[in-house]
Amino acid sequence: MKWANKGNEFARYRHALDGRTNIYLYGAGILGLEVAEILERCAAWLPWNASFVDNDPEKLAAGRVASLPVIAHAALARVDRRKSFVVVCGRESNMVWMIEALDVMGFEFGKNVFTHDFFALKLLPLYFFRHHNMVYFSSLSTLPTTRCNLNCRGCLNFNPYLRTHATYDIAAMRDSLDALFGVVDLIFRFQITGGEPFLYPGLGDLANLIGENYAERIVKFEVVTNGTVLPTDEMCATFKNNKVRVILDDYRNSLEGHDGRYREILERLLDRGVSVQENRVDAWFDLAPETTDHSACRPEQLETRFDRCGCPYASLENKRISSCNYAWYACKAGLVEYIPGEYFDLTGVTDESRAELVEFRMGFSEKGYVEFCKRCAGYRRINHGVIDVAVQMPRKRNEHGGEEGKPPR
């Protein structure tokens, strides 16, 4: 979205949640559970009584899903629509009929009905800012190294395109984190990613730095690993002490002979008391930078594409926040050039510009799109192209005699 009234872009939604006491999560599936977790973990700041709406007989018979009560769709007809709002937690393919069903009951999309991503990425930050004077981010990641022991086709960090790796020392990471939490009050999900973060020699120090200084600003602190590197006992102890959840990617279907190592990693983490979330997907969505060409699109077309894409992720690096993390990685890989307006400099934030930071994280910028939009097939909302997971590619030789994506000896 292109800034037209910087600092006041969402004026018409600022009062959208005023006077509301009840929130209904329409759909008690994966998306609904994600929103429910946000509500539960941020309950100290949020005033709403929450319930699920779902017609599944088993869920209705149980009476609750997770910690929330469940009501049938028909029961929505009896709620006070002036004091209630509905968050639609369905897949894109189901969204239209769910909203139409609510419309029949007298609910109005954009007034007291919102999609789950609009609620989480737009309305919640606005609520925190307006009612608590807090800068709230739904998520943010930081990447201490691009080093990785894998070389995956379709890597969303574009590691196969890297000429050499970048690794940041702990002092640089501290400077960026200090700048971030000097202006951001709360982040729901903060992740250390890569590259492969288990290869970062300062990972333990980084986890301690975050846990000791910023734990109260982070609801969920996670490290994402590709599930091929065995953590040391010391690293496990650091994760446990700092309440780090490890997101363990499961590539066993693609990496031949990897089952034993994956189990060893999982068992070590669990035996040492580390919280683990196993992550297996059937396919990756493909950003396809080599076969995508939107360079002929007019700026307004690229703005529309950026808005429809709605990539929810951003990264922290060098005291700056990216508009789109995939665009940021593409810049690092040399696929596109750095454009100043595509990141937000945290060192220049003032009391007056905090609203601009909130809007930037919502997707606003000077251009309304990023340069990488011209070469990107888009996030999964608009991109249904998929590829097999973690298919390994041979590393190419670079001009220095080393392998591309690996530092020369």
Long-range contacts (C-beta under 8 A, 24 or more apart in sequence): 1-303, 1-306, 1-307, 1-362, 1-363, 1-364, 1-365, 1-368, 2-303, 2-364, 2-365, 2-366, 2-367, 2-368, 2-369, 3-359, 3-364, 3-365, 3-366, 3-368, 6-356, 6-359, 6-364, 7-352, 7-353, 7-355, 7-356, 7-359, 8-355, 9-359, 9-362, 9-364, 10-122, 10-126, 10-359, 10-362, 13-122, 13-123, 13-126, 14-126, 14-130, 16-85, 16-111, 16-114, 16-123, 16-126, 17-85, 17-123, 17-127, 19-82, 19-83, 20-48, 20-83, 20-84, 20-85, 20-112, 21-47, 21-48, 21-49, 21-83, 21-84, 22-48, 22-49, 22-50, 22-51, 22-79, 22-80, 22-83, 22-84, 22-85, 23-48, 23-49, 23-50, 23-51, 23-84, 23-85, 23-86, 23-87, 24-50, 24-51, 24-52, 24-53, 24-71, 24-76, 24-79, 24-84, 24-85, 24-86, 24-87, 25-50, 25-51, 25-52, 25-53, 25-68, 25-86, 25-87, 25-89, 26-53, 26-54, 26-73, 26-86, 26-87, 26-88, 26-89, 26-90, 26-98, 26-102, 27-52, 27-53, 27-54, 27-88, 27-89, 27-90, 27-94, 27-98, 28-52, 28-53, 28-54, 28-56, 28-59, 28-65, 28-70, 28-89, 29-89, 29-90, 31-89, 31-90, 31-91, 31-116, 32-65, 32-89, 32-116, 33-65, 33-66, 34-89, 34-116, 34-120, 35-87, 35-89, 35-116, 35-119, 35-120, 36-65, 36-66, 36-67, 36-68, 37-66, 38-120, 38-124, 38-138, 38-188, 40-66, 40-67, 41-188, 41-219, 41-220, 42-124, 42-186, 42-188, 42-219, 45-128, 45-131, 45-132, 45-134, 45-186, 46-127, 53-86, 73-101, 76-102, 76-105, 76-107, 77-105, 81-106, 81-107, 81-112, 84-112, 85-112, 85-113, 85-114, 86-112, 86-113, 86-114, 87-114, 87-115, 87-116, 87-119, 88-113, 88-114, 88-115, 88-116, 89-116, 90-116, 92-381, 117-310, 117-312, 120-312, 121-310, 121-312, 121-362, 121-363, 122-362, 125-358, 125-361, 125-362, 126-358, 128-185, 128-186, 129-354, 129-355, 129-358, 132-185, 134-185, 134-186, 135-183, 135-184, 135-185, 135-186, 135-354, 135-357, 135-358, 136-184, 136-185, 136-186, 136-187, 136-188, 136-358, 137-184, 137-186, 137-187, 137-188, 137-314, 137-361, 138-187, 138-188, 138-189, 138-312, 139-187, 139-188, 139-189, 139-190, 139-191, 139-312, 139-313, 139-314, 140-180, 140-184, 140-187, 140-189, 140-190, 140-191, 140-314, 140-315, 140-316, 140-321, 141-190, 141-191, 141-192, 141-193, 141-224, 141-313, 141-314, 141-315, 141-316, 141-325, 142-173, 142-176, 142-177, 142-190, 142-191, 142-192, 142-193, 142-315, 142-316, 142-317, 143-192, 143-193, 143-194, 143-195, 143-315, 143-317, 144-168, 144-173, 144-192, 144-194, 144-195, 144-197, 144-200, 144-202, 144-203, 144-206, 145-194, 145-195, 145-196, 145-197, 145-199, 145-200, 146-194, 146-195, 146-332, 147-194, 147-195, 147-196, 147-199, 147-200, 147-406, 147-407, 148-194, 148-195, 148-196, 148-199, 148-226, 148-405, 149-196, 149-199, 149-226, 149-228, 149-229, 150-196, 150-226, 150-228, 150-251, 150-390, 150-392, 151-392, 151-393, 151-394, 151-395, 151-405, 152-390, 152-391, 152-392, 152-393, 153-387, 153-388, 153-391, 153-392, 153-393, 154-284, 154-286, 154-287, 154-387, 154-391, 156-284, 156-287, 156-326, 156-329, 157-193, 157-194, 157-195, 157-329, 157-333, 158-289, 158-329, 158-330, 158-332, 158-333, 158-335, 159-195, 159-333, 159-405, 160-393, 160-395, 160-404, 160-405, 161-333, 161-334, 161-335, 161-404, 161-405, 162-332, 162-333, 162-334, 162-404, 162-405, 163-334, 163-398, 163-404, 163-405, 164-398, 164-400, 164-402, 164-406, 164-407, 164-408, 165-195, 165-405, 165-406, 165-407, 166-332, 167-200, 168-317, 169-202, 170-202, 170-205, 170-206, 170-209, 172-318, 173-202, 173-206, 173-209, 174-209, 175-319, 176-316, 176-317, 176-318, 176-319, 176-346, 177-209, 177-210, 177-213, 177-214, 177-316, 179-319, 179-346, 179-347, 180-316, 180-319, 180-321, 180-346, 181-213, 181-214, 181-217, 182-346, 182-349, 183-346, 183-349, 183-354, 183-357, 184-217, 184-357, 185-217, 186-217, 186-218, 186-219, 187-217, 187-218, 187-219, 188-219, 188-220, 189-219, 189-220, 189-222, 190-218, 190-220, 190-221, 190-222, 191-222, 191-223, 191-224, 191-247, 192-222, 192-223, 192-224, 193-223, 193-224, 194-224, 194-225, 194-226, 196-225, 196-226, 196-228, 196-229, 197-223, 197-224, 197-225, 198-225, 198-229, 198-230, 198-231, 198-235, 199-229, 203-235, 203-238, 204-234, 204-235, 204-238, 207-238, 207-239, 207-242, 207-244, 208-238, 208-241, 208-242, 210-242, 211-241, 211-242, 211-243, 211-244, 212-242, 215-242, 215-243, 220-245, 221-245, 222-246, 222-247, 222-277, 223-247, 224-249, 225-249, 225-265, 226-251, 226-390, 227-251, 227-262, 227-265, 227-266, 228-255, 228-258, 228-261, 228-262, 228-265, 229-265, 230-261, 230-264, 230-265, 230-268, 231-265, 231-268, 231-269, 233-268, 233-272, 236-268, 236-269, 236-272, 236-273, 236-274, 237-272, 239-269, 239-272, 239-274, 239-275, 240-272, 240-273, 240-274, 243-275, 244-274, 244-275, 245-275, 245-276, 245-277, 246-274, 246-275, 246-276, 246-277, 247-277, 247-279, 248-276, 248-277, 248-278, 248-279, 249-279, 249-280, 249-390, 250-278, 250-279, 250-280, 251-389, 251-390, 253-280, 253-389, 254-388, 254-389, 254-390, 254-391, 254-392, 255-390, 255-392, 281-389, 282-389, 283-386, 283-387, 283-388, 283-389, 284-386, 284-387, 284-388, 284-389, 285-379, 285-380, 285-383, 285-384, 285-385, 285-386, 286-377, 286-383, 286-385, 286-386, 286-387, 287-326, 287-376, 287-377, 287-378, 287-383, 288-376, 288-377, 288-385, 289-330, 289-335, 289-372, 289-375, 289-376, 292-375, 292-376, 292-377, 293-374, 293-375, 294-373, 294-374, 294-375, 294-376, 295-374, 295-375, 297-374, 299-367, 299-368, 299-369, 302-368, 302-369, 302-373, 302-374, 303-367, 303-368, 303-369, 305-369, 305-373, 305-378, 305-382, 306-363, 306-368, 306-369, 306-370, 306-373, 307-363, 307-368, 308-378, 308-381, 308-382, 309-373, 309-378, 309-379, 309-381, 309-382, 309-383, 310-363, 310-379, 310-381, 311-378, 311-379, 312-379, 314-361, 319-345, 319-346, 319-347, 320-344, 320-345, 320-346, 321-346, 321-357, 321-360, 321-361, 323-360, 323-363, 323-365, 323-370, 324-370, 324-372, 326-372, 326-376, 326-379, 327-370, 327-371, 327-372, 327-373, 327-376, 330-372, 330-375, 330-376, 331-372, 335-372, 335-375, 336-371, 336-372, 336-374, 336-375, 337-371, 339-367, 339-370, 339-371, 341-365, 341-366, 341-367, 342-367, 342-370, 342-371
